[in-house]
Amino acid sequence: MSLAAPPAPQYSRGAEEVRSVIALVWQFEVQEGQNDAFESFYGADGAWTALSRRSRSFLGSSFLQDLARPERYLLVEYWSEMVVYERHHADFEDEVKELEQQREAIVTSVRPLGLFNALDTPERAGPTWSQRTGH
């Protein structure tokens, strides 16, 4: 599922111009007993993240589990350029569809919550905020 993106905003921080980081936020309802599978699928070494890391624009992701409803999660994906995000999903359309089919076995719903500017993001070195070696 692709979200339409506004142009990446710029704002001033002193004399320097800064491009904001784009954050896509998704809500998932996970099938009973599938929490571990979901966390593995979207985790730092999971299949979804591995595909996203193939893009130079992917900065990382995090996900949150609802304390009151453990089957509900939020996923936040950070991208430096929305245009590259959209191109990445077009270029890897077959792989994305395959992963979405795998995901259907572990979730009951996927809901896009929006496209946000990630404010006050840390300085970063290299292509991503965090890199995993895979284990």
C-alpha positions as a Python dict, from the first residue, in 0.01 Angstrom:
ca = {
    (1, 'M'): (0, 0, 0),
    (2, 'S'): (148, 332, -101),
    (3, 'L'): (68, 664, 59),
    (4, 'A'): (60, 978, -152),
    (5, 'A'): (337, 1208, -40),
    (6, 'P'): (358, 1584, -21),
    (7, 'P'): (691, 1739, -121),
    (8, 'A'): (958, 1691, 145),
    (9, 'P'): (949, 2011, 351),
    (10, 'Q'): (1253, 2211, 439),
    (11, 'Y'): (1301, 2432, 740),
    (12, 'S'): (1579, 2648, 877),
    (13, 'R'): (1790, 2558, 1175),
    (14, 'G'): (2003, 2865, 1213),
    (15, 'A'): (2177, 2935, 883),
    (16, 'E'): (2155, 2578, 752),
    (17, 'E'): (1866, 2433, 557),
    (18, 'V'): (1752, 2091, 676),
    (19, 'R'): (1544, 1835, 486),
    (20, 'S'): (1309, 1651, 714),
    (21, 'V'): (1297, 1275, 753),
    (22, 'I'): (974, 1108, 642),
    (23, 'A'): (804, 869, 885),
    (24, 'L'): (535, 632, 763),
    (25, 'V'): (321, 494, 1046),
    (26, 'W'): (118, 173, 1025),
    (27, 'Q'): (-106, -6, 1273),
    (28, 'F'): (-128, -385, 1277),
    (29, 'E'): (-360, -623, 1457),
    (30, 'V'): (-178, -956, 1498),
    (31, 'Q'): (-355, -1291, 1502),
    (32, 'E'): (-367, -1468, 1837),
    (33, 'G'): (-43, -1655, 1905),
    (34, 'Q'): (144, -1482, 1621),
    (35, 'N'): (324, -1206, 1816),
    (36, 'D'): (666, -1373, 1794),
    (37, 'A'): (625, -1433, 1421),
    (38, 'F'): (517, -1070, 1366),
    (39, 'E'): (806, -931, 1570),
    (40, 'S'): (1050, -1150, 1379),
    (41, 'F'): (901, -1048, 1041),
    (42, 'Y'): (926, -673, 1111),
    (43, 'G'): (1222, -679, 1350),
    (44, 'A'): (1569, -546, 1280),
    (45, 'D'): (1672, -872, 1113),
    (46, 'G'): (1332, -955, 966),
    (47, 'A'): (1230, -1010, 605),
    (48, 'W'): (1045, -677, 568),
    (49, 'T'): (1337, -477, 705),
    (50, 'A'): (1586, -669, 487),
    (51, 'L'): (1394, -567, 175),
    (52, 'S'): (1371, -204, 291),
    (53, 'R'): (1746, -194, 354),
    (54, 'R'): (1803, -250, -17),
    (55, 'S'): (1711, 117, -65),
    (56, 'R'): (1953, 401, -6),
    (57, 'S'): (1667, 606, 134),
    (58, 'F'): (1565, 365, 412),
    (59, 'L'): (1693, 493, 747),
    (60, 'G'): (1545, 235, 982),
    (61, 'S'): (1226, 141, 1158),
    (62, 'S'): (1085, 78, 1499),
    (63, 'F'): (769, -77, 1624),
    (64, 'L'): (566, -48, 1937),
    (65, 'Q'): (343, -301, 2110),
    (66, 'D'): (32, -179, 2289),
    (67, 'L'): (58, -262, 2660),
    (68, 'A'): (-319, -290, 2704),
    (69, 'R'): (-377, -483, 2380),
    (70, 'P'): (-65, -690, 2302),
    (71, 'E'): (-200, -793, 1963),
    (72, 'R'): (-183, -429, 1843),
    (73, 'Y'): (140, -281, 1708),
    (74, 'L'): (254, 41, 1548),
    (75, 'L'): (533, 33, 1291),
    (76, 'V'): (725, 350, 1207),
    (77, 'E'): (944, 343, 894),
    (78, 'Y'): (1193, 627, 843),
    (79, 'W'): (1289, 729, 490),
    (80, 'S'): (1502, 1020, 372),
    (81, 'E'): (1310, 1070, 47),
    (82, 'M'): (948, 986, -27),
    (83, 'V'): (1013, 965, -401),
    (84, 'V'): (1278, 697, -345),
    (85, 'Y'): (1043, 510, -105),
    (86, 'E'): (776, 500, -375),
    (87, 'R'): (1031, 397, -639),
    (88, 'H'): (1166, 125, -409),
    (89, 'H'): (819, -25, -373),
    (90, 'A'): (767, -8, -749),
    (91, 'D'): (1108, -162, -826),
    (92, 'F'): (1055, -445, -577),
    (93, 'E'): (682, -486, -637),
    (94, 'D'): (699, -865, -668),
    (95, 'E'): (899, -902, -345),
    (96, 'V'): (669, -659, -162),
    (97, 'K'): (361, -854, -273),
    (98, 'E'): (521, -1182, -163),
    (99, 'L'): (600, -1037, 180),
    (100, 'E'): (249, -895, 209),
    (101, 'Q'): (110, -1244, 139),
    (102, 'Q'): (335, -1389, 410),
    (103, 'R'): (216, -1115, 645),
    (104, 'E'): (-149, -1210, 585),
    (105, 'A'): (-84, -1536, 773),
    (106, 'I'): (8, -1348, 1092),
    (107, 'V'): (-205, -1030, 1098),
    (108, 'T'): (-578, -965, 1095),
    (109, 'S'): (-552, -603, 979),
    (110, 'V'): (-310, -344, 844),
    (111, 'R'): (-403, 23, 865),
    (112, 'P'): (-190, 315, 741),
    (113, 'L'): (-205, 591, 1003),
    (114, 'G'): (-24, 857, 807),
    (115, 'L'): (282, 1018, 666),
    (116, 'F'): (472, 1240, 910),
    (117, 'N'): (778, 1461, 930),
    (118, 'A'): (1015, 1312, 1185),
    (119, 'L'): (1135, 1611, 1385),
    (120, 'D'): (1458, 1652, 1576),
    (121, 'T'): (1612, 1336, 1432),
    (122, 'P'): (1966, 1241, 1534),
    (123, 'E'): (2265, 1309, 1316),
    (124, 'R'): (2356, 992, 1137),
    (125, 'A'): (2656, 845, 964),
    (126, 'G'): (2627, 592, 687),
    (127, 'P'): (2314, 475, 509),
    (128, 'T'): (2107, 387, 818),
    (129, 'W'): (2075, 486, 1181),
    (130, 'S'): (2135, 132, 1290),
    (131, 'Q'): (2278, -159, 1106),
    (132, 'R'): (2240, -522, 1202),
    (133, 'T'): (2477, -801, 1123),
    (134, 'G'): (2202, -1059, 1123),
    (135, 'H'): (2194, -1342, 1371),
}
